[in-house]
Amino acid sequence: MVVGMLLIMALCVGYEYFLNYEYSRHPQWTRAGQDNTAQTAPSISSNGVPATTLPSVVASTQSGWRIMAGPASTQPVRLGSDQYQDSHFRMGLEVNPAGAAIDLVELNRFHETVDDPGLFKFQTPYDSQWDLSHSSAAIAVTVDGVRLDLGDKNFSMDSRAEDGESADFSAIVYLGDTPVVRVVKEFSLDKASTDPASSEGYEIRIKYRMDNLTDQRHTASLEFSGPTMPQAETARQDTEIVAGYDNQGLVKVEHQTVSSFTKSSPSKDFSTAAQPERMPLLWLGASSNYFNAVVHFEESKSIATAVVSAFDPTNLPGRVGIRFDTTVFDLAPSSSASVPMLVYFGPKMRSVLQSKYYSSFPMEYDQTLVLTSGICSVCTFPWLINLLVNFLAGLHWLLGDWGLAIIAMVLCVRLLLHPITKKSQVSMMKMQKLAPEMERLKKKFGDDKDGFQKAQMDLYKNVGFTPILGCLPMFLQMPIFIALWRALQTTFELRQSPFLYFGGVHFTWIHDLAQPDFLIKFSTPVHLLFFTFAGLNVLPLAMAVVTFINTKYFTPRPAVMSPEQEQQQKMMTWMTLVFPFMFYGFPSGLNLYYLTSTTLGILESKHIRNHIRKAEAEEAAHGPVIVDAGKLSRQTRRQEVAAVPAKKGFWASMQQRIEDAQREAQKRNKKKL
């Protein structure tokens, strides 16, 4: 059972890596819902937009159209607050005048790392020359079919609130010396709040507006970028693109890992859901294990396309740009058209995303807390994960330490599943007792498969053995263990939480349960075969020892094994040393869970075996004792017990039933002859 669980866990971990490798080798393959027309990387224009998606327009230099640029200043405009635990704002941001782009978001409730007490920096631009490398940048405006770049133009700051709550930026499109359209970008930060019916201060209200400055009708549309990818906090984590669609008043979430945007499949249009639903887009953004950056459009019909494209999958893996194109607006004289949106920059905390505001339509961001894919998604239940996370939080409140809470939760789950585990191990021990008889039947029937199967079923029936009881408990436990695994990966509170930290003193070397447990951190990572070692981690090495002991000494084996089975058992025993290396870069909270679970499994298995042996010995010596629950004196009970004749032990009784079954089978064979 343990080996089977390890194999399934290895499949869960390696499934996505295997798929990505295969998709890179077979460009003609496509993922579900993926557009298979994009087989080669698109050419990139000067402003970073895939050239294949740009409209065919007249070049602005040949048409007399131009952009009135703002001041040449490159100083960013600060909004919000960069003071830790500020009482008015939960974030501070810097707006770059070029394209009115967001170049920095600092969440002032969180630190960068355990070793760096600075504020957590979010939405920093990629090291690239393209506009898509900046968050929420204006890329281009198209007026009367003429496309003009905005990404390299400085917007003028028209206004800014004294407290940094809001600011407006604008650029004007000219035809010759005549102003035609003003492009306005408005920023407004929500104030910090604890009201569950509010955004709690993690949203920025951004509105694009296009004003017709003439007495003529004009058409206009905009192109702008979405958020940049949040930084994965460990090497084994992958960021994802997340999208929410309107499914008749409910939100349907689709997601795709950033690493899946490769040279063979560099882009995807998220403007509508995958076929055949074609549901309209409500929001689109990026997600890491602990943070979200999501753009929600208050008027979804204003967005025509939403394309995610990889910059350079070969040299810049994990870097993709999100680009939005608005619909073409018909601007009457002196009229305006706007594209309002709410942009969430904040943590994936259940206390936030499960609030009334964020868990209601049309947001329902709580669905991004657990993003499942691959082979384990079938038995991953969000309600079970949420239950375990709430239980973990209760244990933390009781014990005051997240590491102790993980150990206590594993212990509670093991106790809850103990009856199932015990039944499974008893069934396996029965199977061991039947092994010699099974070998005799194999030799007796040889190539007669039908005869062997019939004799086998007769044997099972006579001894009262049900083979499914050996496997069923494992499959009943798998959803719970997978839910535990996912719960520990999606619990924001584990981020930067130490293990055994009391009274200002660290009693262990683990200072962050969301990071590997570096006892020693290498200045330069060591690459060995398929693994990368950034430091000396103790928990994975302890896992290797415990897993080896569990597999070699506590995993049930047949009483009689063929040479092939013995070789297979030896191979599986040594293979267990490979699995901890797969977990080497995982967060220490996950490895602490696995180490605790395996250790408790060994103790539990030893307890069950001792209990079975003790019961067998007592039955062999005295036979089973059945005592009525009535009010009898102790002397009367002794007399009744003494009057019960001694019976054979459990395993001796089973052997007798096996012999009886053999005699019955021999009689039937004689009658046939």
N, C-alpha and C positions, 0 to 999 in steps of 0.2 A: 504493500500500500504506500509506504514512504517513497519507494523508488518511483512508483507511478505518479505520485504527487510532484516529485521533483522533475520528472519528465514533462508533466503538464505545465509546471511553472516555467521550465526552460522554453517550451513552445510559446507561452504567453509573452516571455521577454523577447524572444528572437523572431517572432512572427513578422513584425513591421520591418525589421532589418532585412529579413529574407525577401519580403515583397519588394522593398525598394531596390534591392540588388537585382531581382528578376526583371522589374520594370525597366531598369537601366539597360539590361541586356536585350530586352525585346521592345523596341520602340513602337511596334505595332499594337502592343497590348494597351488597354485603357482600364482605368478604375471605374467603379460604378459612379455614374453621374458626371464623368469627365468627358470633355470635348476631345474627340480623337482626331480632330483636324489639325491640332497644334503638335506637329511631330518634330519640328526643329525650332531652335531658339530664335525668337523674333529679332529683327534688327532694331537697334535702339536709336531714336532720334536725339538731337542735341539736348532736349529737355528731359530725357529719360523715359519717354513713353514708347512702348512698342510701336514701331512704324506701321505694322500691319493693321493697327487699330485706329490710326489717325484718319480723320476725314480728308477727302481730297478738296483742298481749298487753294485760293490764290495767295501767293506769298505776300506778306504785308509790305515788304520793301518795294514791291512793284505796283501796289494799289493806292499808295498815299495814306494808308492807315498807320497809326502809331500810338504808342502808350505814353502818356504824360507821367514820367517817373517822379517819385518823391525825392526828398533830400538824399544825398549820397551817404548819409550816416549809416554805419553798420552796427551801431549800439543797439542791443536788444531792449525791448520794452518789458519790464517786469510787472506781473500781475499776481495777486494773491499774496502769500507769505512763505518765506523760507525759514521761519523760526520754528524750532521744534515744539510740538504740542501747542501750536498757536490756537487761541480760543475762537478766532473769527473765520479762518480758512483752514481747510485740510490739505491744501496744496499751494505751491507756488509755481509759476511758469514763466518762461521767457519766450517772447514773440519776436522772431527775426523779421525786420522790415522787408527783406527779399521774399516776395510771395506771401507775406504775412503768415509765415510758417511758425509752428511751435517747435522750438529747438530744445526745449527742456521742460520736463515736469518733475517737480520734487514733491513727493508725498511726505508731509512733515510729521506724520505719526509713526514712521518706520525708519530704521537705520539701514544703511547700505549693507554692511556685514557685521558680524560679531566683532571683528577687529577694527572696523572702520565706523566710528560713531556718527559720521556724516549722514545727511538725509538721503533716503532712497531715491536715486536718479532714474527717471523714467522718460521714455520717448526722446532719447538723444538721437541725433541724425547719424546715418551710416557714414563711413568714410568714403564718400563717393561724390561725384560732380553732378549727379542727376537730381531733379526736383523730387522724385519719388523717394529719395533717401531722407527727406524731411517729413515730419508729421504734420498733417493738415495744411499743406502748402497749396496756394493757388498756382495752378500750372499754366492754364491758358484760358482765353475767352474767345469765342467765335461770334462775330457780329456780321450779319448779312452774308454769311458764308465765308468770311475771311477770319482765319485763325491767327491770333497774336499771342506770343509767349508772355507769361506773367511771372514765371519762376525766377528770372534774373532781374526783375524790376522791383525797386524799393517802393513800397506803399507809403503814402503819407499817413501819419497818425492824426486823425481829425479831433479826437477827444480821448481823455483818460480820466477815470474817477480818482479822486484824491486817495481813497483807501485801497486802490488797486483792484477794485471789484470788476471793472469793465473798461473796455477800450474799443475804439472804432478806427479802422484803417480803410484807405480808398486809393484807387487808381482810375484814371480817366482815359477812355479811348477816343482818339481824335481822328477825323478824316480831314486831312489838310490842317487848317487852323480852326476847324469847327469841332467842339466837343460833342460827342454822339452818345456815349454810354458811360456811366460811372459804375465801377465795380466796387462795392462796399463789403467789408468783412467785419462783423461785430462779434466781440468776445464778452461774455458775462459769466462770472464764477458764482456758483451757489455758495451760500454761507454754511459754515459747520453747524450741524444739528444732530440731535439724538432722536428726533421724531421719526418713527418707522414709516410714516407716510410721506417722507421727504427724501431727497437724494442724499441727505446726510453730508453734503459738501463734496461729493466725489464726481460731480458732473460739471462740465463746462458747456454753456449754451453758445453755439456758434451759428451765425446766420450770414449766408451770402445773399447780397441784394444787387440787382442790376437796375439802374435808373435810366430811363430814356430822357436825355437832355434836350431833345429836339421836338419840333412839331410834326415830325414824320414818323411813320411806322417803321419799326426795325425788328429783326429777329436776333436773338442772343442765346448763347448757352455757355456753360462753364465746365472746365476740367480741374479737378483738385485731388490731392492725395489723401489717403487715409492714414491711420496711425502706423508707426513703425513697430517692429516685433519686440515684445518684452524680452529682456535678457534671461535665458535659462540659467537657473542658479546652481545647477550641477551639470556635469558633462553628460549624464545619462538621461537628462530631460530634453524634451523636444517641444518647441512652441507650435501652436496650431492656429489656423485660420478658422474662425467660428462665424456662422451666419444664422440669422433667425428669419423665418418666413411665416407669412400669415396663412395659417391653415384653418380658415373659417372661424376666426375668433380665438384660436389657440396658436402658440408659437411652436413651429417645428424647427429643430436645431440640426444643422449640418456642420461638419467639421472635417478638416484635412490637415495633416501634419505638414509643417513647412519643409521638412526634408523630402517630401514626396514631389516637390517641384524640382524636377531634374531637367537635364538637357533634352531628354526625349518627351517630356511633358512640362514645359516651362510656364504655362499660364492656364488660367481657368476663369470663366465668367460666372460670377455668383449673383448676377442681377435677378435671376429667378431660380427656383428650386430645380433639382434634377428632374428629368423626365420620369413619369408622364405628368407629375403634379402641376408644374409650372406655377408655383405659388409666388406671389410678389414678395420682394425683399423688404424686411422691416429694419434690420440692423446687420452690420458686418464689422468685424474687427479681428483682433489678435489676442491670444490667450497663452499664458505660461502656467506652470503649476500653481502659482500664488498670486498672479496679477492679470487683470483684464484691461484692454484698451478697445472700446467698442463705440462705433458711430451708429446712433439711432436716428433715422429720418422721420420727422414728424409728418411729412407728406411724402409717402413712398413713391407716388406717381411722378415726383419731380426727378427721380433718378432713372436714367436710361440704361446705363451699363455700370457694372462694378467688377473690374478685372483685377485679379491678383497675378503678378508676373515675377518670375525669378530674375534677378539682375545678372548673375553669372554663376550658375550652379557648380561649375568646375572650380573656380577660384574663390568665390564668395558663397559657400554653401550656407543655407539657413537665412539668407537675406532676400526677402521678397518685398515688392512694393504694391500697395493697394491704390488703385486709381478709380475715381468716380467720374462719370460723364452725366451731366444733367440733360433733361429733355430740352428741346428747342422752344424757347418762350417767344410768343408774339407780343412785342411791346408796343402798346398804343402810345400816341404822343403824350409826353410828360407822365407816363405811368411807370410802374415798377413791378418786378417779379422777384420773389425771394425763395431761398432754399434753407429752411430752419432745421437744425439738428441738435441733438443732445449727445455729448461725447463723455463716456464714462472712463475715467482714469482712476482705478482703485484696486483694492485687494479682493481676492476671492475668499472672503470671510463669510461663513454661513450666517453670522449675525447681521451682516450687511445685505447679502444677495438674497437671503430668505425673508427679508422684510417685506411689508405690504407693498411698498413702492416698486422694488426691483423684481419681485416674484409675480407681479400681475401683468396681464396683457397690456400693451404690446411689447413688453420687455422680457420678463421671465428669464432674467439672467441667471437664476438659480440652476438652470439646466446646464450651465457651463461648469458647475462645480465638479461634476463627474463626467468626463468625456471618454466613452468607451469605444474601442475598436479592436479588430482582430479576433482571435479565436476565443478570448475570454469574455467578450461582450455578451455572449449568449447567456452566461450565468452570472452576470453582474447586475444587481438590482439596486438602483439608487435609493429606494426606501430603506433597504437593509444597511447600506453604507451610512445614510443619515442617522439611522438608529444607533449604529456602532459609534459614530462620531459623537453623538449626544451622550452616549454612555461613557465614552472616553473623557468627555468634558466633566461629567459628574465625578468620575474617579479622580481627575486632576483637582477638582474642588475639594475632595476629601483628603487626598494625599499631598497636594501642594507641589507636585513634580510630574512633568509630562512623561519622563522615562519610567517612573514608578507606575504611572497610570497605564502605560503600554503593557508593562509586565502583569499588572493586576487584571487588565482586560483579557489578555491571553489566558491567564489562569481561570478566569470566570468562564470564558468560552470553552476551554478544555473540560471544566467541570460540567458544563451544560451538555457537551457532546459525549461525556463519559459513557452513558448507557449504550450509545450507538457504537462507540469505539470498542467497548467490552464485547458486545455481540459480534462485532466483526472479528476480533481476535479469537474468541471462542470458536467461531465458525472455521477460521483458518487452522486452529489446532485440531479440530475434527478432521479437516482435510489432510493434515499430516498423518493422523492415525490411519486414514484410509489409503495412504500412498502405497504401502506394500501390496495391498489387495488390488489396487489399480494396476500396478506393474504386472501382477500375476494374470489379470484379465487381458492386458495387452499382449502378453506372450501367448496366452491360450487362444485368442481369436485371430492373432496375426493381422492379415489383410482384410479380414471380415469386419468392415467398419460398422455395418448395420448390426451385426451380432454383438460387437463390443459396446455400441451405444445403448442397446437394449439391456445388456447385462449391467452396464454402468448405472442406468436409470433404476433398474431393479434394486441394485445395491444401495443407491441413495434413498430409495423409498423404504427399504427394510430397516435401515439404520436411522431414518428420520433426519437426513442431512439435506439442506437446501443450498446449492452452490451460490446462488445469487446473494445470500447473506454475507459472503466474503467480500463482494464488490460494492453492493448497494450502499453500505455506510460511508464508503469513501466518496461516492458521488453525492451523497446527501451533505457531506461536510464541505465539499469543494466550493459551493456558493458562499458559505460563511467565511472560509479562508481567503477567497478572492476579494470578498467585500472588506475584510480586515486589511488586506494588502492595499486596496484602493483608498480605504479610509485614511490610512497613514500617509498616502501620497497626496491627499487633498485636504489635509487639516492644516489650515494656515497658521494656527497657534503653535505648531511645532517649529515654525521658522524662527531661528535664532534662540530657541529654548534649550537650556543646558540640561544635562542629566546629573542629578544629585547635587544641586546647588542650594545650600542653606546657609543663612547667616553671613552672606557675602563670601563664602568659601566654596570653591569647586572641589568636590570629592572625587571627581573623575576627570579624564582628559576630554570628555565629550562636551563641547560648549555650544553645539548647534545640532539639534536632532534632525534638521533638514539638510545637513551636509554630511559627507563621509567623516568617520571618526579618526581624523588625522592625529596619530600620536607624534609622528614626525612628518612634516610637509617638505617635499623636495622642491628645490629652487627651479629645477627643470624636469618636467614629466618624463618618465621612462616608458618607451614603447616596446612591448614584447609580444610578438605575434599579433593577435587580434585585440590585445588588452593594453590599456594605458594606465600606468600607476603614477599618480600625482603625489603619493606619500605612503607612509607605513600605516595601514589601517588594522586595528587589532580585532574588531568584531568579525570581519570575514574570515580571518585565520582561525578564530575560535569556532566559527561555524563549520569550517572544514574538519576540525577535530571531532566535534560533536556529531556531525552528519556521518562521518566515517564510522564512528563507534555505533551509532544507531543502526546503520545499514549492515554492518558486519556482525553485530552481536544481538540485535534486538528485532531484526526483521524476520518474520516467520519463514521457514524453509521446509520443503518436503523432507520427510524422514529418510527417504531413499532417493538419490539423485543420480541421473545418468552423467557420464563424463561431459556431455554437452551442457547439461544444466549446471554442473559445477563450474565449468568455464564461464558460463554466462553470469553466474552469481559473483565470481571473482571480478569480472569486467564491470558489473554494475557497482560493486563495492568501491573500486578505484575511480569509477566515473563520478562518484559523489564528491571527489576532491576538485572536480572541474566547476561544479555549480557555484561554490562560494566565490570563485574568481569572476563569475558573471555578475555577482552582486557587489563586487569590490568597490565600484564607484557609486553605489546606491546610498541614499541618506542613512545616517546611523539609526534613525528611528525605525526604519524598515528592517535593518539588519538586527537590531535589538529585538524586534518582534519575532523574527525568524529563529534567532538563537534561543530565545525563551521558549518558543513553541516546540522546537526540536528537543530541548532539554526536558521539558515537561512531558513530552511524548515518550522519552526513554523511561522516566520515572513511572509514568502511567502504565507502560507496557510491562515493566518489571513487577508492578503491583498486581496487575491482572494475572500474570503468569503464576506468581506466588499464590494468589487466591485460588486459581484453578488447581494447582498442585496440592494445596492444603485440603481443598474440598474433595479431591480425588482420593487422597490418603485417608481422610476420615470416613468416606463412604466405603473404601476397601476394608477398613478395620471394623467399623460398626454398622455400616449400612445407613440409609437415610432414616431420620427420625421425624415422625409427624406427631405433633402434640396439639390436642384440642385447646382452643383459646378460652375454654370455660374456667370457672374458679375451682381448680383442683389443688389439693395440697401438694407440697413438694414430694412427700413420700409416695403419694398415689401416682404422680407423674413418673417417678423412678421405676415403680412397679410396671406401669404401662410400657415404658421404654424397654425394660428388661424382657417383657413378654413378646416384643416384636422380634421375629427371627432375623438373623443377620442376612443381609443381601449383598450381592456382588457390587463392586464399585462401578462408577459411571463408565470408565473406559473398558473395564472387564465385561460389563453388560453389553457395551457396543460390540466388543469382539465376539461375544456369544451370538449377537444378532447377525454379524457378518457371516459366521459359520453356518447359522441356520439358512441364510440367504444362499450360501454356496450349495448346501444340500438340496434346497428347492430347485436351484438351477440345474444341478446334476440329474435330478429326477425328471425334469422336463426334457432334458437332452436324451435320456434313456427312452422316454416315451416316443420321441420323434424317431429314434433309431428303430 
